[in-house]
């Protein structure tokens, strides 16, 4: 499909720079099975779901993946910034570098003082490869020692459209993390989950909605612009995820009883549908997925999707168009823009019901 089909006009001021407070006070645009729209708030979610439904959330934890350092090459040095986006092994990460033109294979980069953690004055890494702005970094530290060093000197990796408009704030350390974040590894937040509070989760459980946790470590590739003119020519960055056998058993049983599977965020949906791709039924999954969902995709697991509002021509707007229909989503987004909904990571949310439900 032509990428132009997924374009729309988004005023710059609709992109939220801070989240709603409290979290569940964000607006929620409901798109029902017939494509009808209604305006609610996230706090109304317990009145929109029903007993027997299963809420599936992504419990990945965002690491402080933005690092600033000094590149050393012979007698010359230069400032560089990197965003870690995918771990390769115990001491190796793939990263996006700015400016990448200052780096070449063999360069050494020093990322600040770490004496209180590992006895070294600096955390050092060697650039082992460079390809189209992406660098491979081999750190001198590894495994848990490297993890702690990154946490000590890294910053939360806010999306570039936020970072370009304001400085990082202390509140971002909590604002850009879900209340149920558990497993370190994401370099971008599963943002639909940012709207939940412990109180809302408790209310959902009290009405008979069960909550299941899966893990997809969101990569920085989610922010990359679509460069292809046709969806057939685009390739997604792979992300690592896991769906346990226990979750599979409970989700499958709930679905057989008539409960709806409600994915919180496109990350949860992509992982669930990846786990069901080969057989048509949900199976345990542990590995990488680069699933790219566009209109015509045969959804096998997810019945309802809660997701924030996405940017024009993005793979995520393509996904919601596949879920509800391109015409319906263009209508929904026009309504959202006209009625002052806030877009993207810190923005408002939507609750989408598949048309065939």
C-alpha positions as CSV (number, residue, x, y, z in Angstrom):
1,X,0.0,0.0,0.0
2,X,1.1,3.6,-0.7
3,X,2.4,5.3,2.5
4,X,0.5,8.5,1.4
5,X,-2.7,6.8,2.3
6,X,-1.8,7.1,5.9
7,X,-1.0,10.8,5.9
8,X,-3.0,13.5,7.6
9,X,-2.5,17.0,8.8
10,X,-1.4,17.2,12.5
11,X,-1.0,20.6,14.0
12,X,2.3,20.9,15.9
13,X,0.6,22.0,19.1
14,X,-1.3,18.7,19.3
15,X,1.8,16.8,20.3
16,X,1.9,16.6,24.1
17,X,5.0,17.6,25.9
18,X,3.8,16.5,29.4
19,X,1.4,13.8,30.4
20,X,-2.0,14.3,32.0
21,X,-2.1,14.4,35.8
22,X,-3.4,12.3,37.3
23,X,-2.5,9.6,34.7
24,X,-6.0,8.3,34.2
25,X,-7.5,11.8,33.7
26,X,-6.4,11.6,30.0
27,X,-9.1,11.7,27.4
28,X,-10.2,8.4,25.8
29,X,-11.7,8.3,22.4
30,X,-13.8,5.2,22.1
31,X,-14.3,3.7,18.6
32,X,-16.9,1.0,18.8
33,X,-17.5,-2.0,16.5
34,X,-19.6,0.1,14.1
35,X,-17.1,2.9,13.9
36,X,-19.1,5.2,16.1
37,X,-17.1,7.6,18.2
38,X,-17.6,8.7,21.8
39,X,-15.5,10.9,24.1
40,X,-14.6,9.5,27.6
41,X,-11.7,9.5,29.9
42,X,-9.3,6.7,30.8
43,X,-10.8,6.6,34.3
44,X,-14.0,5.4,32.7
45,X,-12.3,2.2,31.5
46,X,-14.0,0.1,34.2
47,X,-17.3,1.0,32.7
48,X,-16.3,0.1,29.2
49,X,-14.9,-3.4,29.8
50,X,-16.9,-6.3,31.3
51,X,-16.3,-9.3,33.6
52,X,-14.3,-12.0,31.8
53,X,-12.3,-9.6,29.7
54,X,-8.5,-9.9,29.9
55,X,-6.3,-6.8,30.0
56,X,-2.8,-7.6,28.6
57,X,-0.1,-5.1,29.5
58,X,3.6,-4.8,28.6
59,X,5.6,-4.8,31.8
60,X,9.0,-3.8,30.2
61,X,10.9,-1.1,32.1
62,X,12.6,1.8,30.3
63,X,16.3,2.1,30.9
64,X,18.1,5.5,30.8
65,X,19.4,4.8,27.3
66,X,20.6,8.3,26.3
67,X,24.3,8.7,27.0
68,X,26.6,11.6,26.3
69,X,30.3,11.1,25.9
70,X,33.6,12.2,24.5
71,X,35.1,10.4,21.4
72,X,38.8,10.0,21.6
73,X,40.9,9.4,18.5
74,X,44.6,9.8,18.8
75,X,45.1,13.5,20.0
76,X,41.6,14.6,18.9
77,X,38.3,14.5,20.8
78,X,34.7,15.4,20.1
79,X,31.4,15.4,21.9
80,X,28.8,12.7,20.9
81,X,25.4,11.5,22.1
82,X,24.1,8.0,21.7
83,X,20.8,6.3,22.2
84,X,21.1,2.6,23.0
85,X,18.4,0.7,21.2
86,X,19.2,-3.0,21.2
87,X,21.4,-5.2,23.3
88,X,23.5,-7.7,21.3
89,X,25.2,-9.5,24.2
90,X,26.6,-8.9,27.7
91,X,28.8,-5.9,26.7
92,X,27.6,-5.0,23.2
93,X,24.8,-2.6,22.2
94,X,23.5,-1.1,19.0
95,X,22.9,2.6,19.2
96,X,21.9,5.6,17.2
97,X,24.6,8.3,17.3
98,X,24.5,12.1,16.9
99,X,26.4,13.2,15.0
100,X,27.3,9.9,13.5
101,X,29.8,11.5,11.1
102,X,32.2,12.1,14.1
103,X,32.6,8.4,14.6
104,X,34.4,5.6,12.9
105,X,35.3,2.0,13.7
106,X,38.0,1.8,16.3
107,X,37.1,5.1,18.1
108,X,36.9,5.0,21.9
109,X,34.1,6.8,23.7
110,X,34.2,7.8,27.4
111,X,30.8,8.2,29.1
112,X,31.4,10.1,32.4
113,X,32.6,9.1,35.8
114,X,31.6,5.8,37.5
115,X,34.0,5.6,40.4
116,X,31.2,5.0,42.9
117,X,30.1,1.9,41.0
118,X,33.0,0.2,39.4
119,X,36.2,1.9,40.5
120,X,36.8,3.5,37.0
121,X,36.8,7.1,36.2
122,X,34.9,6.6,33.0
123,X,32.7,4.0,31.3
124,X,34.5,3.2,28.1
125,X,33.2,1.8,24.8
126,X,34.8,1.0,21.5
127,X,33.0,1.6,18.2
128,X,33.2,-1.7,16.3
129,X,31.0,-0.9,13.4
130,X,29.0,1.9,11.8
131,X,26.1,1.6,9.4
132,X,23.6,4.4,8.3
133,X,23.8,6.3,11.6
134,X,23.7,3.2,13.7
135,X,26.9,2.2,15.7
136,X,27.9,-1.0,17.4
137,X,29.4,-0.3,20.8
138,X,31.5,-2.8,22.7
139,X,31.7,-1.7,26.4
140,X,34.6,-2.5,28.7
141,X,32.1,-3.5,31.3
142,X,29.5,-6.2,30.8
143,X,26.3,-7.8,32.2
144,X,25.1,-6.4,35.6
145,X,28.1,-4.1,36.0
146,X,27.3,-2.5,32.7
147,X,23.6,-2.2,33.5
148,X,24.4,-0.4,36.7
149,X,26.9,1.9,35.0
150,X,24.3,2.8,32.3
151,X,21.7,3.6,35.0
152,X,24.1,5.9,36.8
153,X,24.9,8.1,33.9
154,X,22.1,7.7,31.4
155,X,19.1,9.8,30.8
156,X,15.5,8.8,30.0
157,X,15.3,8.5,26.2
158,X,12.4,10.9,25.5
159,X,11.0,10.8,21.9
160,X,12.9,13.2,19.6
161,X,9.8,15.3,19.0
162,X,9.6,16.0,22.8
163,X,13.4,16.3,23.4
164,X,13.7,18.9,20.6
165,X,11.2,21.2,22.3
166,X,12.1,21.0,26.0
167,X,14.9,19.8,28.3
168,X,14.7,16.5,30.2
169,X,13.0,17.0,33.6
170,X,13.3,15.1,36.9
171,X,9.6,14.1,36.6
172,X,10.3,12.2,33.3
173,X,12.0,9.5,35.4
174,X,8.6,8.5,36.7
175,X,6.3,10.0,34.0
176,X,7.9,7.9,31.3
177,X,7.5,4.6,33.2
178,X,4.4,2.5,33.7
179,X,3.3,1.8,37.3
180,X,3.8,-1.9,36.6
181,X,7.2,-1.8,34.9
182,X,9.2,-4.8,35.9
183,X,11.8,-6.0,33.4
184,X,14.6,-3.7,32.3
185,X,15.3,-3.5,28.6
186,X,13.1,-1.0,26.8
187,X,14.5,2.2,25.3
188,X,11.1,3.7,24.7
189,X,8.0,3.4,26.9
190,X,4.9,1.3,26.0
191,X,3.0,4.6,26.2
192,X,-0.6,3.4,26.4
193,X,0.3,1.9,29.7
194,X,1.4,5.3,31.1
195,X,-2.3,6.1,31.7
196,X,-2.9,3.4,34.4
197,X,-2.8,4.0,38.1
198,X,-2.9,1.3,40.8
199,X,-6.4,2.4,41.7
200,X,-7.7,2.0,38.2
201,X,-6.1,-1.5,37.9
202,X,-7.7,-2.4,41.2
203,X,-11.1,-1.3,40.0
204,X,-10.8,-3.3,36.8
205,X,-9.9,-6.4,38.8
206,X,-12.9,-5.8,41.2
207,X,-15.3,-5.9,38.3
208,X,-13.9,-9.2,37.0
209,X,-11.3,-8.0,34.4
210,X,-8.1,-10.1,34.7
211,X,-4.7,-8.5,34.1
212,X,-1.9,-10.4,32.4
213,X,1.7,-9.3,31.9
214,X,3.8,-9.9,28.9
215,X,7.2,-8.3,28.0
216,X,8.3,-6.6,24.8
217,X,11.4,-4.5,25.1
218,X,10.5,-1.5,22.9
219,X,13.3,-0.3,20.7
220,X,14.1,3.2,19.4
221,X,13.1,2.0,15.9
222,X,9.6,3.0,16.9
223,X,10.6,6.7,16.4
224,X,12.2,6.2,13.0
225,X,10.4,7.9,10.1
226,X,9.0,5.8,7.3
227,X,11.4,6.3,4.4
228,X,9.7,4.0,1.9
229,X,6.9,5.1,-0.4
230,X,5.2,1.7,-0.3
231,X,4.6,-0.4,2.8
232,X,6.0,-3.4,0.9
233,X,9.4,-1.8,1.0
234,X,9.6,-1.1,4.8
235,X,11.3,-3.4,7.3
236,X,10.7,-3.1,11.0
237,X,13.4,-3.2,13.6
238,X,13.3,-6.4,15.6
239,X,12.4,-6.3,19.3
240,X,12.7,-9.0,21.9
241,X,9.7,-10.3,23.8
242,X,8.3,-13.1,25.9
243,X,4.8,-14.5,26.4
244,X,4.8,-17.2,29.1
245,X,3.0,-20.5,28.9
246,X,1.0,-19.5,32.0
247,X,-0.3,-16.4,30.3
248,X,-1.1,-18.3,27.1
249,X,-3.2,-20.8,29.1
250,X,-5.2,-18.1,30.9
251,X,-5.7,-15.9,27.8
252,X,-6.8,-18.9,25.8
253,X,-9.2,-20.1,28.5
254,X,-10.7,-16.6,28.8
255,X,-11.2,-16.3,25.1
256,X,-12.9,-19.7,24.9
257,X,-15.3,-18.5,27.6
258,X,-16.2,-15.5,25.5
259,X,-14.0,-12.9,27.2
260,X,-12.4,-10.2,25.1
261,X,-8.6,-9.8,24.9
262,X,-7.8,-6.2,25.4
263,X,-4.2,-5.2,24.4
264,X,-2.8,-2.2,26.2
265,X,-0.6,-0.6,23.5
266,X,0.6,-1.6,20.1
267,X,3.5,-3.3,21.7
268,X,1.3,-5.8,23.5
269,X,-0.8,-6.3,20.4
270,X,2.3,-6.9,18.2
271,X,3.7,-9.5,20.6
272,X,0.4,-11.4,21.1
273,X,-0.1,-11.5,17.3
274,X,3.5,-12.6,16.8
275,X,2.9,-15.5,19.3
276,X,-0.1,-16.6,17.2
277,X,1.3,-16.2,13.7
278,X,2.3,-19.8,12.9
279,X,-0.7,-21.7,14.2
280,X,-3.5,-19.3,14.5
281,X,-3.7,-20.0,18.2
282,X,-1.7,-18.4,20.9
283,X,1.5,-20.2,21.9
284,X,4.3,-19.4,24.3
285,X,6.9,-17.1,22.7
286,X,10.4,-16.0,23.6
287,X,12.5,-14.3,20.9
288,X,12.6,-11.4,18.5
289,X,9.7,-10.1,16.5
290,X,9.7,-7.7,13.5
291,X,6.0,-8.0,12.7
292,X,4.7,-5.2,10.5
293,X,0.9,-4.9,10.7
294,X,-0.9,-3.1,7.8
295,X,-4.5,-3.3,6.5
296,X,-5.4,-6.8,5.5
297,X,-3.6,-8.4,8.5
298,X,-5.5,-11.4,10.0
299,X,-5.9,-10.6,13.7
300,X,-6.1,-13.9,15.7
301,X,-5.9,-12.9,19.3
302,X,-6.7,-9.3,20.1
303,X,-10.3,-8.0,20.2
304,X,-9.8,-4.6,21.7
305,X,-6.9,-2.2,21.5
306,X,-6.1,0.7,23.9
307,X,-3.5,2.9,22.2
308,X,-2.4,6.5,22.1
309,X,-2.6,8.7,19.0
310,X,0.1,8.3,16.5
311,X,1.9,10.4,14.0
312,X,1.1,10.7,10.2
313,X,2.6,8.1,7.9
314,X,3.8,6.1,10.9
315,X,3.8,2.3,11.2
316,X,1.6,2.7,14.3
317,X,-1.1,4.6,12.4
318,X,-0.9,1.8,9.8
319,X,-1.5,-0.8,12.6
320,X,-4.6,1.0,14.0
321,X,-5.9,1.3,10.4
322,X,-5.5,-2.4,10.0
323,X,-7.4,-3.0,13.3
324,X,-10.4,-0.7,12.7
325,X,-10.2,0.2,9.0
326,X,-8.4,3.1,7.3
327,X,-11.5,5.2,6.7
328,X,-12.6,4.8,10.3
329,X,-9.3,5.8,11.7
330,X,-9.0,8.9,9.4
331,X,-12.5,9.9,10.8
332,X,-11.4,9.2,14.4
333,X,-8.2,11.2,14.0
334,X,-10.0,14.1,12.4
335,X,-12.3,14.1,15.4
336,X,-9.4,13.9,17.8
337,X,-7.6,16.8,16.2
338,X,-10.8,19.0,16.0
339,X,-11.6,18.3,19.7
340,X,-8.2,19.0,21.1
341,X,-7.0,15.5,21.9
342,X,-3.3,15.4,22.7
343,X,-1.1,13.1,20.6
344,X,1.7,10.6,21.0
345,X,3.7,9.4,24.0
346,X,2.5,11.8,26.6
347,X,-0.9,12.4,24.9
348,X,-4.4,11.1,25.3
349,X,-5.6,7.6,24.4
350,X,-8.2,5.6,22.4
351,X,-10.1,2.4,22.9
352,X,-10.6,0.6,19.6
353,X,-13.0,-2.3,19.1
354,X,-12.5,-4.5,16.1
355,X,-15.3,-4.2,13.6
356,X,-16.0,-7.9,13.5
357,X,-16.6,-8.3,17.2
